[in-house]
Amino acid sequence: MAITYNEDKRSGLTYAYETTYVWDKEKKQSRSKRTLIGRVDETTGEIVPTDGRGRKRSPNYVPSEDEYQMPTTVKELKSEVLRLLEENKMLRDKVDTLTKKLKKS
């Protein structure tokens, strides 16, 4: 997984994407899949989350306490990705142990 930045040539805005690479067995080539994270603020360099259609959130929007807060800097985003990868591994291990228990019974 990597964070990539692409500049839109028409608008001049820079967007941040989470890029994952997958191996295509048939074509024997690497393929990339991108997911939009948000727009990069020109002055601060922070990633401003968008809804995927280029819109900003309403100025009256107030997130609830239990709502996920998107990281705003690249450093925060990288640490969040690492945390989620560790959580994913832990959950996969749990699934494996439960699957083994089911097969034994």
N, CA, C and O atoms as CSV, one atom per row, in Angstrom:
chain,resi,resn,atom,element,x,y,z
A,1,MET,N,N,0.827,-1.171,0.000
A,1,MET,CA,C,0.000,0.000,0.000
A,1,MET,C,C,0.879,1.244,0.000
A,1,MET,O,O,1.903,1.298,0.681
A,2,ALA,N,N,0.469,2.222,-0.762
A,2,ALA,CA,C,1.233,3.460,-0.842
A,2,ALA,C,C,0.272,4.628,-1.008
A,2,ALA,O,O,-0.862,4.467,-1.459
A,3,ILE,N,N,0.747,5.786,-0.639
A,3,ILE,CA,C,-0.027,7.004,-0.846
A,3,ILE,C,C,0.601,7.721,-2.032
A,3,ILE,O,O,1.794,8.022,-2.029
A,4,THR,N,N,-0.216,7.991,-3.043
A,4,THR,CA,C,0.281,8.666,-4.231
A,4,THR,C,C,-0.452,9.990,-4.396
A,4,THR,O,O,-1.583,10.156,-3.940
A,5,TYR,N,N,0.208,10.915,-5.050
A,5,TYR,CA,C,-0.359,12.246,-5.285
A,5,TYR,C,C,-0.427,12.489,-6.781
A,5,TYR,O,O,0.556,12.289,-7.496
A,6,ASN,N,N,-1.580,12.916,-7.251
A,6,ASN,CA,C,-1.751,13.228,-8.669
A,6,ASN,C,C,-2.334,14.624,-8.807
A,6,ASN,O,O,-3.268,14.998,-8.098
A,7,GLU,N,N,-1.762,15.389,-9.734
A,7,GLU,CA,C,-2.280,16.731,-9.984
A,7,GLU,C,C,-3.252,16.678,-11.149
A,7,GLU,O,O,-2.948,16.136,-12.211
A,8,ASP,N,N,-4.434,17.257,-10.927
A,8,ASP,CA,C,-5.432,17.358,-11.988
A,8,ASP,C,C,-4.993,18.490,-12.910
A,8,ASP,O,O,-4.904,19.640,-12.480
A,9,LYS,N,N,-4.720,18.175,-14.168
A,9,LYS,CA,C,-4.190,19.176,-15.098
A,9,LYS,C,C,-5.216,20.252,-15.434
A,9,LYS,O,O,-4.849,21.393,-15.714
A,10,ARG,N,N,-6.504,19.894,-15.409
A,10,ARG,CA,C,-7.530,20.887,-15.737
A,10,ARG,C,C,-7.708,21.909,-14.626
A,10,ARG,O,O,-7.768,23.112,-14.881
A,11,SER,N,N,-7.793,21.413,-13.365
A,11,SER,CA,C,-8.055,22.332,-12.257
A,11,SER,C,C,-6.791,22.774,-11.532
A,11,SER,O,O,-6.794,23.797,-10.847
A,12,GLY,N,N,-5.704,22.006,-11.679
A,12,GLY,CA,C,-4.473,22.333,-10.984
A,12,GLY,C,C,-4.454,21.861,-9.540
A,12,GLY,O,O,-3.495,22.138,-8.820
A,13,LEU,N,N,-5.501,21.145,-9.091
A,13,LEU,CA,C,-5.568,20.656,-7.722
A,13,LEU,C,C,-4.823,19.326,-7.608
A,13,LEU,O,O,-4.772,18.550,-8.561
A,14,THR,N,N,-4.251,19.076,-6.439
A,14,THR,CA,C,-3.551,17.829,-6.186
A,14,THR,C,C,-4.413,16.953,-5.291
A,14,THR,O,O,-4.939,17.420,-4.281
A,15,TYR,N,N,-4.558,15.687,-5.658
A,15,TYR,CA,C,-5.362,14.735,-4.907
A,15,TYR,C,C,-4.484,13.623,-4.374
A,15,TYR,O,O,-3.512,13.225,-5.016
A,16,ALA,N,N,-4.829,13.118,-3.191
A,16,ALA,CA,C,-4.096,12.007,-2.572
A,16,ALA,C,C,-4.909,10.729,-2.747
A,16,ALA,O,O,-6.121,10.719,-2.530
A,17,TYR,N,N,-4.231,9.653,-3.139
A,17,TYR,CA,C,-4.872,8.362,-3.350
A,17,TYR,C,C,-4.141,7.292,-2.558
A,17,TYR,O,O,-2.922,7.348,-2.398
A,18,GLU,N,N,-4.898,6.313,-2.062
A,18,GLU,CA,C,-4.291,5.121,-1.476
A,18,GLU,C,C,-4.193,4.107,-2.606
A,18,GLU,O,O,-5.205,3.729,-3.196
A,19,THR,N,N,-2.980,3.668,-2.907
A,19,THR,CA,C,-2.761,2.771,-4.025
A,19,THR,C,C,-2.351,1.405,-3.507
A,19,THR,O,O,-1.432,1.289,-2.696
A,20,THR,N,N,-3.038,0.364,-3.983
A,20,THR,CA,C,-2.661,-1.010,-3.664
A,20,THR,C,C,-2.286,-1.702,-4.958
A,20,THR,O,O,-2.866,-1.440,-6.011
A,21,TYR,N,N,-1.315,-2.585,-4.864
A,21,TYR,CA,C,-0.827,-3.279,-6.044
A,21,TYR,C,C,-1.217,-4.749,-5.974
A,21,TYR,O,O,-1.066,-5.397,-4.938
A,22,VAL,N,N,-1.722,-5.265,-7.095
A,22,VAL,CA,C,-2.184,-6.647,-7.175
A,22,VAL,C,C,-1.513,-7.296,-8.368
A,22,VAL,O,O,-1.360,-6.669,-9.417
A,23,TRP,N,N,-1.109,-8.557,-8.214
A,23,TRP,CA,C,-0.475,-9.289,-9.304
A,23,TRP,C,C,-1.544,-9.944,-10.169
A,23,TRP,O,O,-2.372,-10.703,-9.666
A,24,ASP,N,N,-1.531,-9.655,-11.468
A,24,ASP,CA,C,-2.444,-10.261,-12.429
A,24,ASP,C,C,-1.773,-11.526,-12.964
A,24,ASP,O,O,-0.812,-11.449,-13.729
A,25,LYS,N,N,-2.291,-12.705,-12.552
A,25,LYS,CA,C,-1.655,-13.967,-12.923
A,25,LYS,C,C,-1.742,-14.234,-14.422
A,25,LYS,O,O,-0.811,-14.777,-15.016
A,26,GLU,N,N,-2.855,-13.854,-15.026
A,26,GLU,CA,C,-3.029,-14.118,-16.454
A,26,GLU,C,C,-2.042,-13.331,-17.307
A,26,GLU,O,O,-1.399,-13.886,-18.198
A,27,LYS,N,N,-1.928,-12.047,-17.031
A,27,LYS,CA,C,-1.048,-11.185,-17.833
A,27,LYS,C,C,0.371,-11.116,-17.279
A,27,LYS,O,O,1.271,-10.559,-17.906
A,28,LYS,N,N,0.555,-11.700,-16.075
A,28,LYS,CA,C,1.865,-11.690,-15.406
A,28,LYS,C,C,2.423,-10.273,-15.279
A,28,LYS,O,O,3.577,-9.993,-15.606
A,29,GLN,N,N,1.545,-9.392,-14.786
A,29,GLN,CA,C,1.914,-7.990,-14.583
A,29,GLN,C,C,1.298,-7.495,-13.287
A,29,GLN,O,O,0.304,-8.035,-12.803
A,30,SER,N,N,1.900,-6.472,-12.745
A,30,SER,CA,C,1.344,-5.832,-11.565
A,30,SER,C,C,0.267,-4.842,-12.009
A,30,SER,O,O,0.436,-4.133,-13.000
A,31,ARG,N,N,-0.824,-4.803,-11.279
A,31,ARG,CA,C,-1.912,-3.851,-11.536
A,31,ARG,C,C,-2.114,-3.016,-10.281
A,31,ARG,O,O,-1.959,-3.520,-9.169
A,32,SER,N,N,-2.455,-1.762,-10.447
A,32,SER,CA,C,-2.689,-0.907,-9.292
A,32,SER,C,C,-4.163,-0.554,-9.196
A,32,SER,O,O,-4.860,-0.408,-10.200
A,33,LYS,N,N,-4.616,-0.422,-7.945
A,33,LYS,CA,C,-5.988,-0.014,-7.684
A,33,LYS,C,C,-5.904,1.197,-6.768
A,33,LYS,O,O,-5.273,1.139,-5.712
A,34,ARG,N,N,-6.545,2.307,-7.174
A,34,ARG,CA,C,-6.476,3.545,-6.407
A,34,ARG,C,C,-7.818,3.855,-5.755
A,34,ARG,O,O,-8.884,3.626,-6.327
A,35,THR,N,N,-7.726,4.385,-4.533
A,35,THR,CA,C,-8.900,4.849,-3.807
A,35,THR,C,C,-8.637,6.282,-3.374
A,35,THR,O,O,-7.607,6.567,-2.764
A,36,LEU,N,N,-9.550,7.174,-3.680
A,36,LEU,CA,C,-9.377,8.581,-3.344
A,36,LEU,C,C,-9.429,8.777,-1.838
A,36,LEU,O,O,-10.359,8.319,-1.175
A,37,ILE,N,N,-8.427,9.460,-1.302
A,37,ILE,CA,C,-8.419,9.823,0.115
A,37,ILE,C,C,-8.969,11.236,0.261
A,37,ILE,O,O,-9.863,11.479,1.072
A,38,GLY,N,N,-8.436,12.163,-0.522
A,38,GLY,CA,C,-8.907,13.541,-0.441
A,38,GLY,C,C,-8.018,14.479,-1.233
A,38,GLY,O,O,-7.100,14.057,-1.936
A,39,ARG,N,N,-8.310,15.741,-1.101
A,39,ARG,CA,C,-7.574,16.788,-1.803
A,39,ARG,C,C,-6.448,17.284,-0.900
A,39,ARG,O,O,-6.608,17.333,0.320
A,40,VAL,N,N,-5.320,17.648,-1.484
A,40,VAL,CA,C,-4.188,18.160,-0.718
A,40,VAL,C,C,-4.301,19.682,-0.661
A,40,VAL,O,O,-4.370,20.354,-1.690
A,41,ASP,N,N,-4.318,20.211,0.565
A,41,ASP,CA,C,-4.396,21.657,0.763
A,41,ASP,C,C,-3.075,22.278,0.313
A,41,ASP,O,O,-2.003,21.852,0.741
A,42,GLU,N,N,-3.161,23.278,-0.544
A,42,GLU,CA,C,-1.959,23.895,-1.122
A,42,GLU,C,C,-1.104,24.602,-0.081
A,42,GLU,O,O,0.123,24.577,-0.178
A,43,THR,N,N,-1.727,25.235,0.915
A,43,THR,CA,C,-0.971,26.026,1.880
A,43,THR,C,C,-0.358,25.163,2.987
A,43,THR,O,O,0.802,25.360,3.349
A,44,THR,N,N,-1.115,24.220,3.522
A,44,THR,CA,C,-0.629,23.427,4.661
A,44,THR,C,C,-0.058,22.076,4.247
A,44,THR,O,O,0.741,21.499,4.985
A,45,GLY,N,N,-0.448,21.560,3.086
A,45,GLY,CA,C,-0.002,20.240,2.659
A,45,GLY,C,C,-0.799,19.105,3.274
A,45,GLY,O,O,-0.486,17.935,3.050
A,46,GLU,N,N,-1.834,19.438,4.051
A,46,GLU,CA,C,-2.665,18.415,4.683
A,46,GLU,C,C,-3.641,17.832,3.670
A,46,GLU,O,O,-4.018,18.486,2.698
A,47,ILE,N,N,-4.043,16.589,3.919
A,47,ILE,CA,C,-5.027,15.933,3.069
A,47,ILE,C,C,-6.411,16.248,3.632
A,47,ILE,O,O,-6.721,15.908,4.774
A,48,VAL,N,N,-7.239,16.905,2.814
A,48,VAL,CA,C,-8.600,17.258,3.216
A,48,VAL,C,C,-9.528,16.199,2.628
A,48,VAL,O,O,-9.655,16.106,1.407
A,49,PRO,N,N,-10.185,15.390,3.485
A,49,PRO,CA,C,-11.051,14.328,2.969
A,49,PRO,C,C,-12.184,14.883,2.123
A,49,PRO,O,O,-12.772,15.912,2.458
A,50,THR,N,N,-12.488,14.205,1.030
A,50,THR,CA,C,-13.632,14.553,0.191
A,50,THR,C,C,-14.542,13.351,0.122
A,50,THR,O,O,-14.162,12.247,0.510
A,51,ASP,N,N,-15.746,13.568,-0.373
A,51,ASP,CA,C,-16.693,12.453,-0.471
A,51,ASP,C,C,-16.525,11.673,-1.773
A,51,ASP,O,O,-17.354,10.819,-2.088
A,52,GLY,N,N,-15.473,11.952,-2.528
A,52,GLY,CA,C,-15.220,11.224,-3.763
A,52,GLY,C,C,-15.774,11.912,-4.994
A,52,GLY,O,O,-15.522,11.485,-6.121
A,53,ARG,N,N,-16.528,12.972,-4.779
A,53,ARG,CA,C,-17.105,13.693,-5.916
A,53,ARG,C,C,-16.614,15.125,-5.958
A,53,ARG,O,O,-17.206,15.972,-6.627
A,54,GLY,N,N,-15.519,15.400,-5.238
A,54,GLY,CA,C,-14.928,16.729,-5.263
A,54,GLY,C,C,-15.621,17.737,-4.378
A,54,GLY,O,O,-15.281,18.919,-4.412
A,55,ARG,N,N,-16.591,17.298,-3.579
A,55,ARG,CA,C,-17.302,18.224,-2.720
A,55,ARG,C,C,-16.683,18.265,-1.335
A,55,ARG,O,O,-16.169,17.262,-0.839
A,56,LYS,N,N,-16.737,19.422,-0.728
A,56,LYS,CA,C,-16.321,19.543,0.667
A,56,LYS,C,C,-17.535,19.250,1.542
A,56,LYS,O,O,-18.677,19.298,1.084
A,57,ARG,N,N,-17.266,18.947,2.806
A,57,ARG,CA,C,-18.373,18.752,3.741
A,57,ARG,C,C,-19.025,20.102,4.036
A,57,ARG,O,O,-18.410,21.157,3.883
A,58,SER,N,N,-20.270,20.038,4.458
A,58,SER,CA,C,-21.015,21.236,4.802
A,58,SER,C,C,-20.313,21.978,5.932
A,58,SER,O,O,-19.775,21.340,6.837
A,59,PRO,N,N,-20.303,23.316,5.905
A,59,PRO,CA,C,-19.665,24.051,7.005
A,59,PRO,C,C,-20.374,23.832,8.334
A,59,PRO,O,O,-19.780,24.055,9.389
A,60,ASN,N,N,-21.621,23.403,8.307
A,60,ASN,CA,C,-22.389,23.157,9.528
A,60,ASN,C,C,-22.208,21.735,10.048
A,60,ASN,O,O,-22.766,21.387,11.089
A,61,TYR,N,N,-21.435,20.903,9.337
A,61,TYR,CA,C,-21.255,19.503,9.706
A,61,TYR,C,C,-20.452,19.388,10.991
A,61,TYR,O,O,-19.378,19.974,11.122
A,62,VAL,N,N,-20.991,18.618,11.946
A,62,VAL,CA,C,-20.295,18.356,13.206
A,62,VAL,C,C,-20.262,16.841,13.386
A,62,VAL,O,O,-21.312,16.219,13.544
A,63,PRO,N,N,-19.061,16.231,13.363
A,63,PRO,CA,C,-19.002,14.775,13.517
A,63,PRO,C,C,-19.354,14.358,14.940
A,63,PRO,O,O,-19.050,15.066,15.900
A,64,SER,N,N,-19.995,13.203,15.064
A,64,SER,CA,C,-20.307,12.689,16.393
A,64,SER,C,C,-19.035,12.112,17.006
A,64,SER,O,O,-18.044,11.896,16.308
A,65,GLU,N,N,-19.067,11.863,18.315
A,65,GLU,CA,C,-17.873,11.384,19.012
A,65,GLU,C,C,-17.436,10.015,18.527
A,65,GLU,O,O,-16.238,9.738,18.462
A,66,ASP,N,N,-18.395,9.145,18.181
A,66,ASP,CA,C,-18.057,7.783,17.777
A,66,ASP,C,C,-17.746,7.673,16.284
A,66,ASP,O,O,-17.407,6.588,15.810
A,67,GLU,N,N,-17.854,8.759,15.545
A,67,GLU,CA,C,-17.566,8.732,14.109
A,67,GLU,C,C,-16.066,8.737,13.872
A,67,GLU,O,O,-15.322,9.426,14.570
A,68,TYR,N,N,-15.625,7.969,12.890
A,68,TYR,CA,C,-14.209,7.858,12.562
A,68,TYR,C,C,-13.687,9.195,12.052
A,68,TYR,O,O,-14.310,9.831,11.202
A,69,GLN,N,N,-12.550,9.613,12.572
A,69,GLN,CA,C,-11.917,10.848,12.129
A,69,GLN,C,C,-10.778,10.508,11.173
A,69,GLN,O,O,-9.834,9.814,11.550
A,70,MET,N,N,-10.863,10.986,9.963
A,70,MET,CA,C,-9.845,10.739,8.953
A,70,MET,C,C,-8.557,11.461,9.318
A,70,MET,O,O,-8.598,12.634,9.688
A,71,PRO,N,N,-7.402,10.780,9.221
A,71,PRO,CA,C,-6.132,11.472,9.481
A,71,PRO,C,C,-5.950,12.637,8.515
A,71,PRO,O,O,-6.373,12.577,7.361
A,72,THR,N,N,-5.315,13.695,9.008
A,72,THR,CA,C,-5.195,14.899,8.177
A,72,THR,C,C,-3.799,15.104,7.616
A,72,THR,O,O,-3.624,15.894,6.688
A,73,THR,N,N,-2.807,14.417,8.150
A,73,THR,CA,C,-1.456,14.557,7.614
A,73,THR,C,C,-0.976,13.212,7.085
A,73,THR,O,O,-1.530,12.170,7.434
A,74,VAL,N,N,0.029,13.235,6.263
A,74,VAL,CA,C,0.562,12.006,5.691
A,74,VAL,C,C,1.115,11.116,6.797
A,74,VAL,O,O,0.943,9.898,6.754
A,75,LYS,N,N,1.775,11.709,7.782
A,75,LYS,CA,C,2.336,10.934,8.891
A,75,LYS,C,C,1.229,10.221,9.659
A,75,LYS,O,O,1.356,9.035,9.966
A,76,GLU,N,N,0.141,10.931,9.973
A,76,GLU,CA,C,-0.994,10.322,10.667
A,76,GLU,C,C,-1.625,9.221,9.820
A,76,GLU,O,O,-2.014,8.173,10.337
A,77,LEU,N,N,-1.721,9.466,8.530
A,77,LEU,CA,C,-2.325,8.492,7.634
A,77,LEU,C,C,-1.492,7.213,7.575
A,77,LEU,O,O,-2.045,6.114,7.603
A,78,LYS,N,N,-0.176,7.347,7.494
A,78,LYS,CA,C,0.696,6.169,7.465
A,78,LYS,C,C,0.569,5.364,8.748
A,78,LYS,O,O,0.498,4.136,8.705
A,79,SER,N,N,0.539,6.044,9.892
A,79,SER,CA,C,0.415,5.318,11.156
A,79,SER,C,C,-0.953,4.641,11.260
A,79,SER,O,O,-1.059,3.550,11.819
A,80,GLU,N,N,-1.986,5.268,10.734
A,80,GLU,CA,C,-3.319,4.661,10.747
A,80,GLU,C,C,-3.367,3.427,9.847
A,80,GLU,O,O,-3.996,2.430,10.199
A,81,VAL,N,N,-2.709,3.488,8.695
A,81,VAL,CA,C,-2.655,2.332,7.793
A,81,VAL,C,C,-1.938,1.181,8.476
A,81,VAL,O,O,-2.395,0.041,8.400
A,82,LEU,N,N,-0.822,1.457,9.144
A,82,LEU,CA,C,-0.099,0.408,9.863
A,82,LEU,C,C,-0.949,-0.204,10.969
A,82,LEU,O,O,-0.950,-1.421,11.154
A,83,ARG,N,N,-1.671,0.639,11.705
A,83,ARG,CA,C,-2.547,0.143,12.772
A,83,ARG,C,C,-3.622,-0.771,12.204
A,83,ARG,O,O,-3.912,-1.825,12.769
A,84,LEU,N,N,-4.218,-0.360,11.076
A,84,LEU,CA,C,-5.267,-1.168,10.461
A,84,LEU,C,C,-4.721,-2.478,9.900
A,84,LEU,O,O,-5.403,-3.502,9.946
A,85,LEU,N,N,-3.501,-2.457,9.374
A,85,LEU,CA,C,-2.893,-3.697,8.895
A,85,LEU,C,C,-2.667,-4.675,10.043
A,85,LEU,O,O,-2.904,-5.873,9.892
A,86,GLU,N,N,-2.211,-4.174,11.191
A,86,GLU,CA,C,-2.020,-5.028,12.361
A,86,GLU,C,C,-3.353,-5.586,12.847
A,86,GLU,O,O,-3.448,-6.763,13.196
A,87,GLU,N,N,-4.378,-4.742,12.868
A,87,GLU,CA,C,-5.709,-5.189,13.285
A,87,GLU,C,C,-6.244,-6.247,12.326
A,87,GLU,O,O,-6.851,-7.229,12.753
A,88,ASN,N,N,-6.018,-6.045,11.042
A,88,ASN,CA,C,-6.457,-6.998,10.029
A,88,ASN,C,C,-5.788,-8.352,10.235
A,88,ASN,O,O,-6.446,-9.389,10.152
A,89,LYS,N,N,-4.475,-8.348,10.506
A,89,LYS,CA,C,-3.739,-9.594,10.744
A,89,LYS,C,C,-4.282,-10.310,11.969
A,89,LYS,O,O,-4.462,-11.528,11.953
A,90,MET,N,N,-4.545,-9.555,13.035
A,90,MET,CA,C,-5.075,-10.152,14.255
A,90,MET,C,C,-6.433,-10.801,13.995
A,90,MET,O,O,-6.698,-11.906,14.470
A,91,LEU,N,N,-7.289,-10.116,13.242
A,91,LEU,CA,C,-8.609,-10.663,12.942
A,91,LEU,C,C,-8.524,-11.899,12.050
A,91,LEU,O,O,-9.291,-12.845,12.227
A,92,ARG,N,N,-7.598,-11.897,11.097
A,92,ARG,CA,C,-7.407,-13.078,10.251
A,92,ARG,C,C,-6.939,-14.273,11.078
A,92,ARG,O,O,-7.373,-15.401,10.846
A,93,ASP,N,N,-6.050,-14.022,12.047
A,93,ASP,CA,C,-5.592,-15.095,12.928
A,93,ASP,C,C,-6.756,-15.668,13.740
A,93,ASP,O,O,-6.851,-16.882,13.921
A,94,LYS,N,N,-7.633,-14.799,14.223
A,94,LYS,CA,C,-8.807,-15.254,14.968
A,94,LYS,C,C,-9.721,-16.113,14.093
A,94,LYS,O,O,-10.241,-17.139,14.532
A,95,VAL,N,N,-9.903,-15.672,12.848
A,95,VAL,CA,C,-10.736,-16.439,11.921
A,95,VAL,C,C,-10.125,-17.813,11.679
A,95,VAL,O,O,-10.838,-18.816,11.640
A,96,ASP,N,N,-8.801,-17.860,11.515
A,96,ASP,CA,C,-8.112,-19.134,11.291
A,96,ASP,C,C,-8.297,-20.079,12.473
A,96,ASP,O,O,-8.584,-21.261,12.284
A,97,THR,N,N,-8.133,-19.560,13.706
A,97,THR,CA,C,-8.287,-20.423,14.880
A,97,THR,C,C,-9.725,-20.909,15.020
A,97,THR,O,O,-9.955,-22.064,15.379
A,98,LEU,N,N,-10.685,-20.048,14.742
A,98,LEU,CA,C,-12.089,-20.471,14.816
A,98,LEU,C,C,-12.426,-21.502,13.739
A,98,LEU,O,O,-13.198,-22.430,13.981
A,99,THR,N,N,-11.852,-21.336,12.566
A,99,THR,CA,C,-12.071,-22.298,11.478
A,99,THR,C,C,-11.497,-23.658,11.851
A,99,THR,O,O,-12.123,-24.687,11.596
A,100,LYS,N,N,-10.315,-23.671,12.449
A,100,LYS,CA,C,-9.697,-24.938,12.894
A,100,LYS,C,C,-10.546,-25.613,13.966
A,100,LYS,O,O,-10.716,-26.833,13.948
A,101,LYS,N,N,-11.086,-24.814,14.911
A,101,LYS,CA,C,-11.941,-25.371,15.956
A,101,LYS,C,C,-13.199,-25.994,15.352
A,101,LYS,O,O,-13.641,-27.056,15.790
A,102,LEU,N,N,-13.769,-25.336,14.350
A,102,LEU,CA,C,-14.978,-25.877,13.714
A,102,LEU,C,C,-14.687,-27.175,12.983
A,102,LEU,O,O,-15.510,-28.090,12.996
A,103,LYS,N,N,-13.524,-27.268,12.345
A,103,LYS,CA,C,-13.172,-28.485,11.613
A,103,LYS,C,C,-12.936,-29.652,12.553
A,103,LYS,O,O,-13.205,-30.799,12.195
A,104,LYS,N,N,-12.426,-29.369,13.779
A,104,LYS,CA,C,-12.182,-30.423,14.749
A,104,LYS,C,C,-13.482,-30.976,15.303
A,104,LYS,O,O,-13.553,-32.164,15.618
A,105,SER,N,N,-14.514,-30.151,15.431
A,105,SER,CA,C,-15.770,-30.627,16.014
A,105,SER,C,C,-16.698,-31.275,15.038
A,105,SER,O,O,-17.785,-31.713,15.416
